[in-house]
């Protein structure tokens, strides 16, 4: 289930990654991973999902949860925000 608080672009990106048709087990896994991430780093999991699928997103969650450096994770998250912005700007320019 996609969060209704997201922008249309975010919803579309998540839909294209298959996040709109998660099984109940997948939804619980994503929810658990996201809660672990927020608890560990104090920020939401940010990942440019364009061109990714559910298994790649889960792999990225697990890989980044192994990180013990909150400052490094913040840098990774900022890079992800920049990548998301780049994808979206390119999409707007192409329209």
WOKACOR-V910697 format. One record per residue. N is the residue number from 0. RES is the residue in three letters. OMEGA is omega in degrees with one decimal (999 if undefined). NEAR is the number of other C-alpha atoms within 8 Angstrom. Layout:
BEGIN
N & RES & OMEGA & NEAR
N & RES & OMEGA & NEAR
END
This chain:
BEGIN
0 & UNK & -179.8 & 7
1 & UNK & 179.2 & 8
2 & UNK & -178.9 & 6
3 & UNK & 178.3 & 4
4 & UNK & -177.2 & 4
5 & UNK & 174.5 & 8
6 & UNK & 177.7 & 6
7 & UNK & 178.5 & 6
8 & UNK & 178.9 & 8
9 & UNK & 178.6 & 8
10 & UNK & -179.6 & 11
11 & UNK & 178.9 & 8
12 & UNK & 179.5 & 10
13 & UNK & 177.3 & 13
14 & UNK & -180.0 & 11
15 & UNK & 176.8 & 10
16 & UNK & 178.6 & 12
17 & UNK & -177.0 & 10
18 & UNK & 178.6 & 11
19 & UNK & -179.3 & 8
20 & UNK & 177.7 & 7
21 & UNK & 169.7 & 10
22 & UNK & 178.5 & 6
23 & UNK & 178.5 & 6
24 & UNK & 178.1 & 7
25 & UNK & 178.9 & 8
26 & UNK & 178.9 & 10
27 & UNK & 177.5 & 8
28 & UNK & 178.5 & 8
29 & UNK & 179.7 & 9
30 & UNK & 179.5 & 8
31 & UNK & 179.7 & 8
32 & UNK & -179.8 & 10
33 & UNK & 178.3 & 11
34 & UNK & 176.8 & 8
35 & UNK & -178.1 & 9
36 & UNK & 179.6 & 14
37 & UNK & -179.6 & 11
38 & UNK & -176.6 & 8
39 & UNK & -171.6 & 7
40 & UNK & -179.7 & 9
41 & UNK & 177.0 & 7
42 & UNK & -179.4 & 7
43 & UNK & 174.7 & 8
44 & UNK & 179.5 & 9
45 & UNK & -177.3 & 7
46 & UNK & 177.5 & 9
47 & UNK & -172.4 & 8
48 & UNK & -178.9 & 10
49 & UNK & -179.6 & 9
50 & UNK & -179.9 & 6
51 & UNK & 174.3 & 8
52 & UNK & -175.8 & 10
53 & UNK & -176.5 & 9
54 & UNK & 177.2 & 6
55 & UNK & 179.7 & 8
56 & UNK & 177.9 & 11
57 & UNK & 176.8 & 9
58 & UNK & -179.2 & 8
59 & UNK & 175.6 & 8
60 & UNK & -175.5 & 12
61 & UNK & 179.4 & 9
62 & UNK & -176.9 & 8
63 & UNK & 175.8 & 8
64 & UNK & 177.3 & 10
65 & UNK & -179.9 & 6
66 & UNK & 178.4 & 8
67 & UNK & -176.0 & 5
68 & UNK & -177.9 & 6
69 & UNK & 179.9 & 8
70 & UNK & 177.5 & 6
71 & UNK & 179.4 & 7
72 & UNK & 176.4 & 11
73 & UNK & 176.8 & 8
74 & UNK & 178.4 & 8
75 & UNK & -179.6 & 8
76 & UNK & 178.3 & 11
77 & UNK & 176.6 & 8
78 & UNK & 178.9 & 8
79 & UNK & 177.3 & 11
80 & UNK & 178.7 & 11
81 & UNK & 178.8 & 8
82 & UNK & 176.9 & 9
83 & UNK & 179.3 & 10
84 & UNK & 178.6 & 8
85 & UNK & 177.5 & 8
86 & UNK & -175.9 & 9
87 & UNK & 177.0 & 9
88 & UNK & 178.4 & 8
89 & UNK & 178.6 & 8
90 & UNK & 178.5 & 8
91 & UNK & -179.7 & 7
92 & UNK & -179.6 & 6
93 & UNK & -178.9 & 5
94 & UNK & 999 & 4
END
